[in-house]
């Protein structure tokens, strides 16, 4: 039997029929489709979504109207992360700028290993009227379009020139989207004439299809090698990454830590792997890490990475794991990540791998003196956090006090969300995470503008799971100005998020970095231009008025006491609320001495740059390759 549909109609019907299953729990994979329409998709995917919405069928693919194509991808990616990659969304845009606006979101998804299906319109496959509006012409390459820019940032890319190509393209797309080791942005470019072309499709293409998300178990010999390395260690440290949460391995990690006494440090994506007050939790590691985690990392003779890809922030640009004899065991579902840092690789699902390690290590426990020291260091850091929370700076509050107020007034299951600027580093060090899904900081791409759209996606995921948790979006003025458009979408959809808008009149994070690198905060403050540069008075930008103009409720406060009151009001409200507060960007949060490798000009007439280069050269001497074979002494080259 066949059914006659356009290519676009077939795409929508196929997406509606896809389901995933893990651990016996099954659900529809696609929760909806975001879209902004133009000539490249309005009569194709747009018409198909309209037809399904008017059908009245409960299984129809729900359409969501966005205001910015990049933001739509961010919302879809945040949704997938909140659902532990077991549900996702599609995003469609028109050919040309609508499509290319999605490229940043595609890169973010692929870098963070999060599934999203992108359906950009494309130029005519028939070339009947080329060059069409917004078409890129290359005199030397007749089959190129702007959508080819998606190739390097997609986990899978295809262009459907003919209806016959659609079925294998869709099946390959689902293969990648549901593979924890390979997922990311999947791009299916759809020429606008092909979208509208009809074809007789086999019924089975639209039959219910269940994709089983596997939990790979460790290979026995690899498990033996990992266990031998752990048993030989005197100062082991777990580094928990995002893979712990995506695998829902939090209970397995807690059981492993309690049975072995091994302390657990957390990456940005892994924060919340253990509750902040668990005896084995030592908090954030790396360039934005705690003094506790980084002190233990400096002494560790074995690092057990679980679901981490070891970004430069995690390793403090390969300086934080400083012991001469340090070795690595990497438990990861991705073969690529498991072999990093010349590690003993344990390729497996995080939960299955931790369970297998715990069983094989039964009866083994690290020395109690070491375990007790880790707990003591964590307690000392927590006291520092409390001081930062309680800091009553005048005349403007410190950002750390704002973070503390949100942490103390939010419910344990509420979500804090951020992406870029100074806030992610402060949150990584200071936020006391109480729920495994309570911390959502996008730091793989650290994309300014992710915050509000991402908060919308997280809240949509929570609503789809009948989960009443609030979402606190922490955003600075720099990121807010880059992309605040989805405040309008939140209002239109009737979806409540709480946006904490911190005004510090510029790029606080890069300003501090610029100063540390000898560049004197150049180009990082929002000021009027004068004869000597952009160094005049502060701009009179009213971000509170801007947020109100977009339909949000706005509470503008000046003190921490008033801010606390505003948080209570926002919690009680049913509407999207923006809390605006000005802070002092020169008051730093407490820190550890960890380093981040950002090269400084090797020659300069500026004394500030010369001094920064001297400091940089000193730090470079501590950078490690981690290439020596296990059990061999390593040099510091």
C-alpha positions as CSV (number, residue, x, y, z in Angstrom):
1,X,0.0,0.0,0.0
2,X,1.1,3.5,-0.7
3,X,0.0,7.0,0.3
4,X,0.5,10.1,-1.9
5,X,2.1,13.0,0.0
6,X,4.5,15.8,-0.7
7,X,8.0,15.4,0.5
8,X,7.4,17.9,3.3
9,X,4.2,16.1,4.3
10,X,6.1,12.8,4.4
11,X,8.8,14.3,6.6
12,X,6.2,15.5,9.2
13,X,4.3,12.2,9.2
14,X,7.6,10.3,9.6
15,X,8.6,12.4,12.6
16,X,5.3,11.8,14.3
17,X,5.8,8.0,14.1
18,X,9.3,7.9,15.8
19,X,9.6,6.7,19.3
20,X,12.6,5.8,21.6
21,X,12.9,3.3,24.4
22,X,15.4,2.9,27.2
23,X,15.1,0.7,30.2
24,X,11.7,-0.4,29.1
25,X,10.3,3.2,29.1
26,X,9.0,4.3,25.7
27,X,8.0,7.8,24.5
28,X,7.6,9.8,21.3
29,X,10.9,11.2,20.2
30,X,9.8,14.4,18.6
31,X,8.0,16.8,20.9
32,X,7.4,19.5,18.3
33,X,8.8,21.6,15.4
34,X,10.0,25.2,15.7
35,X,9.7,27.3,12.6
36,X,10.0,30.6,10.9
37,X,8.6,30.6,7.4
38,X,9.9,32.2,4.2
39,X,9.8,31.4,0.5
40,X,12.1,28.4,1.1
41,X,9.7,26.4,3.4
42,X,6.3,28.2,3.7
43,X,4.7,26.1,1.0
44,X,6.6,23.0,2.0
45,X,7.2,22.2,5.6
46,X,5.0,25.1,6.7
47,X,2.0,23.7,4.7
48,X,2.6,20.2,6.0
49,X,2.6,21.4,9.7
50,X,-0.6,23.4,9.0
51,X,-2.3,20.4,7.5
52,X,-1.4,18.2,10.5
53,X,-2.4,20.8,13.0
54,X,-5.8,21.1,11.3
55,X,-6.2,17.4,11.3
56,X,-7.1,17.3,15.0
57,X,-5.2,14.1,15.5
58,X,-3.6,14.0,19.0
59,X,-0.3,12.7,17.6
60,X,0.2,15.6,15.3
61,X,3.6,17.3,15.4
62,X,3.1,20.5,17.3
63,X,4.3,23.7,15.8
64,X,6.0,26.4,17.8
65,X,6.6,29.9,16.4
66,X,10.0,31.4,17.2
67,X,11.3,34.9,16.7
68,X,14.9,34.2,15.8
69,X,16.2,31.1,14.0
70,X,19.3,30.7,16.2
71,X,17.1,31.0,19.3
72,X,14.7,28.3,18.0
73,X,17.7,25.9,17.8
74,X,18.8,26.9,21.3
75,X,15.3,26.2,22.7
76,X,15.2,22.8,21.0
77,X,18.7,21.9,22.2
78,X,17.9,22.9,25.8
79,X,14.7,20.8,25.6
80,X,16.7,17.8,24.5
81,X,19.2,18.2,27.3
82,X,16.5,18.5,30.0
83,X,15.0,15.3,28.6
84,X,18.3,13.5,28.8
85,X,18.5,13.2,25.0
86,X,15.5,10.9,25.0
87,X,13.3,13.5,23.3
88,X,14.1,16.2,20.8
89,X,12.6,18.8,18.5
90,X,12.9,19.7,14.8
91,X,13.6,23.3,13.6
92,X,12.7,24.6,10.1
93,X,13.8,27.8,8.4
94,X,13.7,29.3,5.0
95,X,16.5,29.2,2.5
96,X,19.2,31.9,2.9
97,X,19.6,34.0,6.0
98,X,16.9,32.0,7.8
99,X,18.9,28.8,7.3
100,X,22.4,30.4,8.1
101,X,21.0,31.9,11.3
102,X,20.7,28.3,12.5
103,X,24.4,27.4,12.0
104,X,25.5,28.8,15.4
105,X,22.8,26.7,17.1
106,X,23.9,23.6,15.1
107,X,27.5,24.0,16.3
108,X,26.3,24.4,19.9
109,X,24.2,21.2,19.6
110,X,27.0,19.1,18.1
111,X,29.7,20.3,20.5
112,X,27.5,19.5,23.4
113,X,26.4,16.1,21.9
114,X,22.7,17.1,22.0
115,X,20.1,16.0,19.4
116,X,18.3,18.5,17.2
117,X,16.9,18.0,13.7
118,X,17.4,21.0,11.3
119,X,15.2,21.3,8.2
120,X,16.6,24.3,6.3
121,X,15.0,25.2,3.0
122,X,17.3,25.1,0.0
123,X,17.5,26.4,-3.5
124,X,15.7,24.7,-6.4
125,X,16.9,21.2,-7.2
126,X,15.7,21.6,-10.7
127,X,17.4,25.0,-11.1
128,X,14.4,26.0,-13.1
129,X,14.5,29.6,-12.0
130,X,18.0,30.1,-10.7
131,X,19.5,32.2,-9.3
132,X,16.5,32.4,-6.9
133,X,16.2,35.0,-4.1
134,X,18.9,34.5,-1.5
135,X,20.8,31.9,-3.6
136,X,24.6,31.7,-3.3
137,X,26.2,31.4,-6.8
138,X,29.7,29.9,-7.2
139,X,31.1,30.2,-10.7
140,X,33.3,27.1,-10.1
141,X,30.7,24.9,-8.2
142,X,27.2,24.5,-9.5
143,X,25.8,22.4,-6.7
144,X,26.8,24.5,-3.7
145,X,24.4,26.5,-1.4
146,X,24.7,28.3,1.8
147,X,23.5,25.2,3.6
148,X,26.8,23.5,2.9
149,X,28.0,25.6,5.8
150,X,26.1,23.2,8.0
151,X,28.4,20.3,7.1
152,X,31.3,20.9,9.6
153,X,28.9,21.6,12.5
154,X,26.5,18.7,11.9
155,X,26.7,15.2,13.2
156,X,25.0,14.1,10.0
157,X,24.2,16.1,6.8
158,X,22.2,15.2,3.7
159,X,20.5,17.1,0.9
160,X,17.3,15.6,-0.5
161,X,17.4,16.2,-4.2
162,X,14.7,13.7,-5.1
163,X,11.8,12.1,-3.2
164,X,13.5,8.7,-3.5
165,X,16.3,9.9,-1.3
166,X,14.0,10.8,1.6
167,X,13.5,7.5,3.3
168,X,17.2,6.6,3.8
169,X,18.0,10.2,4.8
170,X,15.3,10.1,7.5
171,X,16.4,6.7,8.8
172,X,20.1,7.8,8.9
173,X,19.0,11.0,10.7
174,X,17.2,9.0,13.4
175,X,20.2,6.6,13.7
176,X,22.4,9.6,14.6
177,X,19.9,11.5,16.7
178,X,19.3,8.5,19.0
179,X,22.9,7.4,19.3
180,X,24.4,8.7,22.6
181,X,27.9,8.5,21.2
182,X,27.2,10.2,17.9
183,X,24.4,12.6,18.4
184,X,24.3,16.3,17.7
185,X,22.8,18.5,15.0
186,X,21.4,16.5,12.1
187,X,20.7,18.6,9.0
188,X,18.5,17.6,6.1
189,X,18.5,20.3,3.5
190,X,15.3,20.4,1.6
191,X,15.1,22.2,-1.8
192,X,12.0,24.2,-1.9
193,X,10.7,22.6,-5.1
194,X,11.3,19.1,-3.8
195,X,9.4,19.9,-0.5
196,X,6.3,20.5,-2.6
197,X,6.7,17.5,-4.9
198,X,4.2,14.6,-4.4
199,X,5.3,11.0,-4.3
200,X,3.7,7.6,-3.6
201,X,5.2,6.5,-0.3
202,X,5.1,3.0,1.2
203,X,2.8,2.9,4.2
204,X,5.6,1.3,6.4
205,X,7.6,4.5,6.2
206,X,5.0,6.1,8.5
207,X,4.5,3.1,10.8
208,X,5.3,3.4,14.5
209,X,9.1,2.9,14.8
210,X,10.9,2.4,18.1
211,X,14.6,3.2,18.4
212,X,16.2,1.4,21.3
213,X,18.8,3.5,23.1
214,X,21.4,1.0,24.2
215,X,23.4,0.8,27.4
216,X,26.7,-0.6,26.2
217,X,28.5,-2.7,28.9
218,X,32.2,-2.7,29.5
219,X,34.4,-5.2,27.6
220,X,35.7,-7.6,30.3
221,X,39.4,-7.1,29.5
222,X,39.0,-3.4,29.6
223,X,37.1,-3.6,32.9
224,X,40.0,-5.7,34.3
225,X,42.5,-3.0,33.3
226,X,40.4,-0.2,34.8
227,X,39.9,-2.1,38.0
228,X,43.7,-2.8,38.3
229,X,44.5,0.8,37.9
230,X,42.0,1.9,40.5
231,X,43.2,-0.7,43.0
232,X,46.7,0.5,42.6
233,X,45.8,4.2,43.2
234,X,46.4,6.0,46.5
235,X,44.8,9.3,45.6
236,X,42.0,8.6,43.1
237,X,39.6,11.3,42.0
238,X,36.4,11.0,39.9
239,X,35.7,13.7,37.4
240,X,31.9,13.5,36.6
241,X,30.8,14.9,33.3
242,X,27.5,15.4,31.5
243,X,27.4,11.7,30.5
244,X,26.5,10.9,34.1
245,X,23.3,12.8,34.0
246,X,22.3,11.8,30.4
247,X,22.7,8.2,31.4
248,X,20.8,8.8,34.6
249,X,23.7,7.3,36.4
250,X,23.6,9.6,39.4
251,X,22.5,6.8,41.8
252,X,25.2,4.5,40.4
253,X,27.8,7.3,40.9
254,X,26.7,7.9,44.5
255,X,26.9,4.2,45.2
256,X,30.3,4.0,43.7
257,X,31.6,7.0,45.7
258,X,30.1,5.7,49.0
259,X,31.5,2.2,48.5
260,X,35.0,3.3,47.5
261,X,35.4,6.6,49.3
262,X,36.7,8.2,46.1
263,X,35.9,11.9,46.0
264,X,33.9,13.3,43.1
265,X,34.6,16.5,41.2
266,X,32.3,17.9,38.5
267,X,32.6,19.6,35.1
268,X,30.1,22.2,34.0
269,X,27.9,19.7,32.3
270,X,28.4,17.2,35.2
271,X,27.4,19.6,37.9
272,X,24.7,18.0,40.0
273,X,26.1,14.5,39.4
274,X,26.2,14.4,43.2
275,X,24.3,16.7,45.5
276,X,26.6,19.5,46.7
277,X,26.4,18.3,50.4
278,X,27.2,14.6,49.7
279,X,30.3,13.6,51.7
280,X,32.3,12.6,48.6
281,X,31.3,15.8,46.6
282,X,34.2,18.3,46.2
283,X,32.5,20.5,43.7
284,X,33.6,22.1,40.5
285,X,37.0,21.3,38.9
286,X,39.3,23.2,36.6
287,X,39.6,26.8,35.5
288,X,36.4,27.6,37.3
289,X,36.8,25.1,40.0
290,X,36.8,25.0,43.8
291,X,39.9,25.1,45.9
292,X,38.9,21.6,47.2
293,X,38.5,19.9,43.8
294,X,41.6,21.5,42.3
295,X,43.8,20.7,45.3
296,X,42.8,17.0,45.0
297,X,43.3,17.1,41.3
298,X,46.9,18.5,41.7
299,X,47.8,15.5,43.9
300,X,45.7,12.7,42.2
301,X,47.6,9.7,41.0
302,X,44.5,8.4,39.1
303,X,41.7,10.4,37.5
304,X,38.5,8.5,36.7
305,X,36.7,10.5,34.1
306,X,33.0,9.5,33.8
307,X,31.2,10.9,30.8
308,X,33.5,13.9,30.3
309,X,35.2,15.1,27.2
310,X,38.0,17.0,29.2
311,X,37.6,20.5,27.8
312,X,40.3,23.0,28.6
313,X,38.2,24.5,31.4
314,X,38.0,21.0,33.0
315,X,41.7,20.4,32.8
316,X,42.7,24.0,33.5
317,X,44.4,23.9,30.1
318,X,46.2,20.6,31.2
319,X,47.7,22.0,34.3
320,X,45.3,20.9,37.1
321,X,46.3,17.2,37.0
322,X,49.9,17.9,38.1
323,X,51.3,14.8,39.8
324,X,54.2,13.2,38.0
325,X,52.6,9.8,38.2
326,X,49.0,10.7,37.3
327,X,47.1,8.3,35.1
328,X,43.6,8.3,33.7
329,X,40.8,5.8,33.4
330,X,38.0,7.1,31.1
331,X,34.5,5.6,31.3
332,X,32.6,7.0,28.3
333,X,30.1,5.8,25.8
334,X,32.2,7.5,23.1
335,X,35.3,5.7,22.0
336,X,36.8,9.1,21.0
337,X,36.4,10.6,24.5
338,X,37.4,7.4,26.3
339,X,40.9,7.5,24.8
340,X,41.7,11.1,25.7
341,X,44.8,11.9,27.8
342,X,46.4,8.5,27.0
343,X,43.8,6.9,29.3
344,X,42.9,3.3,30.1
345,X,39.7,3.3,28.0
346,X,36.4,1.8,29.3
347,X,33.9,2.2,26.5
348,X,30.5,1.8,28.1
349,X,27.3,3.5,29.3
350,X,28.0,5.5,32.4
351,X,25.5,3.7,34.6
352,X,26.5,0.2,33.4
353,X,30.2,1.1,33.7
354,X,29.9,2.4,37.2
355,X,27.9,-0.6,38.3
356,X,30.5,-2.9,36.8
357,X,33.4,-1.1,38.5
358,X,31.6,-1.1,41.9
359,X,31.0,-4.8,41.6
360,X,34.6,-5.6,40.6
361,X,36.0,-3.4,43.4
362,X,33.8,-4.8,46.1
363,X,35.7,-4.7,49.4
364,X,38.3,-2.2,48.1
365,X,38.2,1.3,49.6
366,X,40.6,4.2,49.4
367,X,42.4,5.2,52.6
368,X,40.1,6.9,55.1
369,X,42.7,9.6,55.8
370,X,42.4,10.7,52.1
371,X,38.7,10.5,52.1
372,X,38.4,12.5,55.2
373,X,40.7,15.2,53.9
374,X,38.6,15.5,50.7
375,X,35.5,16.1,52.9
376,X,37.3,18.6,55.0
377,X,38.5,20.5,51.9
378,X,34.9,20.6,50.6
379,X,33.6,21.9,53.9
380,X,36.2,24.7,53.8
381,X,35.1,25.7,50.4
382,X,31.5,25.6,51.3
383,X,32.2,28.1,54.1
384,X,33.8,30.4,51.5
385,X,30.7,30.1,49.3
386,X,28.5,31.1,52.3
387,X,30.7,34.2,52.8
388,X,30.2,35.1,49.1
389,X,26.4,34.6,49.4
390,X,26.3,36.9,52.5
391,X,28.6,39.6,51.1
392,X,26.8,43.0,51.4
393,X,28.7,45.2,49.0
394,X,27.9,48.9,48.7
395,X,26.7,50.8,46.8
396,X,26.1,48.0,44.3
397,X,25.8,44.3,45.2
398,X,28.2,41.6,44.1
399,X,27.1,39.1,41.5
400,X,27.9,36.3,44.0
401,X,25.3,37.7,46.4
402,X,22.7,37.6,43.6
403,X,23.6,34.0,42.9
404,X,23.3,33.2,46.6
405,X,19.9,34.8,46.9
406,X,18.5,32.8,44.0
407,X,20.1,29.6,45.3
408,X,18.6,30.0,48.8
409,X,15.1,31.1,47.6
410,X,14.6,28.7,44.8
411,X,13.2,25.2,45.4
412,X,15.6,22.2,45.4
413,X,14.2,21.0,42.0
414,X,14.2,24.4,40.3
415,X,16.7,24.9,37.4
416,X,19.3,27.6,37.1
417,X,20.3,28.2,33.5
418,X,23.2,30.2,32.0
419,X,25.6,30.1,29.1
420,X,28.2,32.9,28.8
421,X,30.0,35.7,30.5
422,X,31.2,35.8,34.1
423,X,28.1,34.1,35.4
424,X,28.9,30.5,34.3
425,X,32.2,30.5,36.2
426,X,30.7,31.9,39.3
427,X,27.8,29.5,39.1
428,X,30.1,26.5,38.6
429,X,32.0,27.4,41.8
430,X,29.2,28.8,43.9
431,X,25.9,27.1,43.0
432,X,24.8,24.5,45.5
433,X,23.1,21.9,43.3
434,X,20.4,19.8,45.0
435,X,18.8,18.0,42.1
436,X,20.4,16.2,39.2
437,X,18.6,18.4,36.7
438,X,18.9,21.6,38.7
439,X,21.9,23.0,37.0
440,X,21.9,23.8,33.2
441,X,24.9,25.8,32.0
442,X,25.8,25.6,28.3
443,X,29.6,25.7,28.4
444,X,30.6,23.5,25.5
445,X,30.1,26.4,23.1
446,X,29.5,29.1,25.7
447,X,27.1,30.8,23.4
448,X,26.0,34.3,24.3
449,X,22.2,34.6,23.7
450,X,21.5,31.0,24.6
451,X,20.0,31.9,28.0
452,X,16.4,33.0,27.4
453,X,15.8,30.7,24.5
454,X,17.4,27.8,26.5
455,X,15.3,28.6,29.6
456,X,12.2,28.4,27.4
457,X,13.2,25.0,26.1
458,X,13.9,23.7,29.6
459,X,10.5,24.9,30.9
460,X,8.8,23.3,27.9
461,X,10.5,20.0,28.7
462,X,9.4,20.2,32.3
463,X,5.8,20.9,31.3
464,X,5.8,18.0,28.9
465,X,6.9,15.8,31.9
466,X,4.3,17.3,34.2
467,X,7.1,18.7,36.3
468,X,6.3,22.0,38.0
469,X,9.8,23.2,38.6
470,X,10.7,26.8,37.9
471,X,13.5,27.9,35.6
472,X,15.8,30.7,36.6
473,X,17.6,32.2,33.6
474,X,20.7,34.1,34.8
475,X,21.8,36.5,32.1
476,X,24.1,39.5,31.9
477,X,23.3,42.6,29.9
478,X,25.7,41.6,27.1
479,X,24.0,38.3,26.4
480,X,20.5,39.8,26.9
481,X,21.2,42.4,24.2
482,X,22.4,39.7,21.8
483,X,19.2,37.7,22.0
484,X,16.2,38.6,24.1
485,X,13.7,37.7,21.4
486,X,12.2,34.6,22.9
487,X,10.8,36.6,25.8
488,X,8.1,37.3,23.2
489,X,7.7,33.6,22.5
490,X,7.5,32.7,26.2
491,X,4.7,35.3,26.6
492,X,2.9,34.1,23.5
493,X,3.1,30.4,24.5
494,X,2.0,31.2,28.1
495,X,5.2,29.6,29.4
496,X,6.6,31.1,32.6
497,X,10.3,31.5,33.1
498,X,12.1,33.8,35.6
499,X,14.9,35.9,34.1
500,X,17.5,37.4,36.4
501,X,18.9,40.2,34.3
502,X,22.2,41.4,35.8
503,X,23.2,44.8,34.5
504,X,26.9,45.6,34.7
505,X,27.3,47.8,31.6
506,X,29.4,45.7,29.4
507,X,31.2,42.3,29.0
508,X,32.2,41.6,32.6
509,X,33.9,38.3,32.0
510,X,35.9,39.4,29.0
511,X,36.6,42.7,30.7
512,X,38.3,40.8,33.6
513,X,40.1,38.5,31.2
514,X,41.3,41.4,29.1
515,X,42.7,43.1,32.2
516,X,44.5,39.9,33.3
517,X,46.0,39.6,29.8
518,X,47.3,43.2,29.8
519,X,44.6,44.6,27.4
520,X,43.1,47.0,30.0
521,X,39.4,46.0,29.5
522,X,39.6,47.5,26.0
523,X,36.3,47.2,24.1
524,X,34.4,45.5,26.9
525,X,32.4,48.4,28.4
526,X,29.2,50.0,27.1
527,X,30.1,53.7,26.8
528,X,29.8,56.7,24.5
529,X,32.4,57.3,21.9
530,X,34.8,60.2,22.6
531,X,37.7,61.7,20.8
532,X,40.0,59.1,22.5
533,X,37.8,56.1,21.9
534,X,34.8,54.3,23.4
535,X,35.6,55.6,26.9
536,X,32.9,58.2,27.7
537,X,30.0,58.0,30.1
538,X,27.9,54.9,30.5
539,X,25.1,54.4,28.0
540,X,21.7,55.1,29.4
541,X,20.3,51.8,28.3
542,X,17.1,50.8,30.1
543,X,16.9,47.0,29.8
544,X,14.0,46.8,32.3
545,X,11.9,49.0,29.9
546,X,13.0,46.8,27.0
547,X,11.9,43.6,28.7
548,X,8.5,45.2,29.6
549,X,8.1,46.2,26.0
550,X,8.4,42.6,25.0
551,X,5.5,41.6,27.2
552,X,7.2,40.3,30.3
553,X,6.5,41.4,33.8
554,X,9.4,43.4,35.1
555,X,10.7,43.9,38.7
556,X,13.6,46.4,38.9
557,X,15.5,46.4,42.2
558,X,18.7,48.0,43.5
559,X,19.5,46.0,46.7
560,X,19.8,42.4,47.7
561,X,16.9,42.7,50.2
562,X,14.6,44.0,47.4
563,X,16.0,41.3,45.1
564,X,15.0,38.6,47.6
565,X,11.5,40.1,47.7
566,X,11.3,40.1,43.9
567,X,12.3,36.4,43.7
568,X,9.4,35.6,46.0
569,X,7.0,37.6,43.7
570,X,8.4,35.9,40.6
571,X,8.0,32.4,42.2
572,X,4.4,33.2,43.0
573,X,3.5,34.6,39.6
574,X,2.2,32.5,36.7
575,X,3.8,34.8,34.1
576,X,7.3,35.3,32.7
577,X,9.0,37.7,35.0
578,X,12.3,39.6,34.5
579,X,14.1,40.8,37.7
580,X,16.5,43.6,36.8
581,X,19.4,44.4,39.1
582,X,22.6,46.3,38.7
583,X,25.8,44.8,40.1
584,X,29.4,45.8,40.6
585,X,31.5,43.9,38.0
586,X,34.8,44.6,39.7
587,X,33.9,42.5,42.8
588,X,35.2,39.1,42.0
589,X,33.8,35.8,43.2
590,X,36.1,33.6,45.3
591,X,38.4,31.6,43.1
592,X,41.1,28.9,43.0
593,X,44.5,29.5,41.5
594,X,43.7,27.4,38.4
595,X,44.7,28.7,35.0
596,X,43.2,29.0,31.5
597,X,45.4,29.2,28.5
598,X,44.7,32.3,26.5
599,X,47.9,33.4,24.7
600,X,49.2,36.9,25.4
601,X,51.0,39.0,22.8
602,X,54.6,38.0,22.7
603,X,55.8,41.5,22.1
604,X,54.2,44.8,23.0
605,X,55.0,48.4,23.9
606,X,52.4,48.3,26.7
607,X,53.8,47.5,30.2
608,X,50.5,45.8,31.1
609,X,50.9,43.4,28.2
610,X,54.6,42.8,28.9
611,X,53.8,41.9,32.5
612,X,50.9,39.6,31.5
613,X,53.2,37.8,29.0
614,X,55.7,37.1,31.8
615,X,52.9,35.5,33.9
616,X,51.7,33.6,30.8
617,X,55.2,32.1,30.1
618,X,55.4,30.9,33.7
619,X,52.1,29.1,33.5
620,X,53.1,27.5,30.3
621,X,55.9,25.7,32.0
622,X,53.3,23.7,34.1
623,X,51.3,22.5,31.1
624,X,51.3,18.8,30.6
625,X,51.0,16.5,27.6
626,X,49.8,13.4,29.5
627,X,51.2,11.3,26.8
628,X,53.5,8.9,28.7
629,X,52.4,5.3,29.0
630,X,50.8,4.3,32.3
631,X,53.2,3.6,35.3
632,X,56.0,5.5,33.7
633,X,57.2,8.8,35.2
634,X,56.2,11.8,33.0
635,X,58.1,14.9,32.4
636,X,56.5,18.3,32.5
637,X,57.3,19.1,28.9
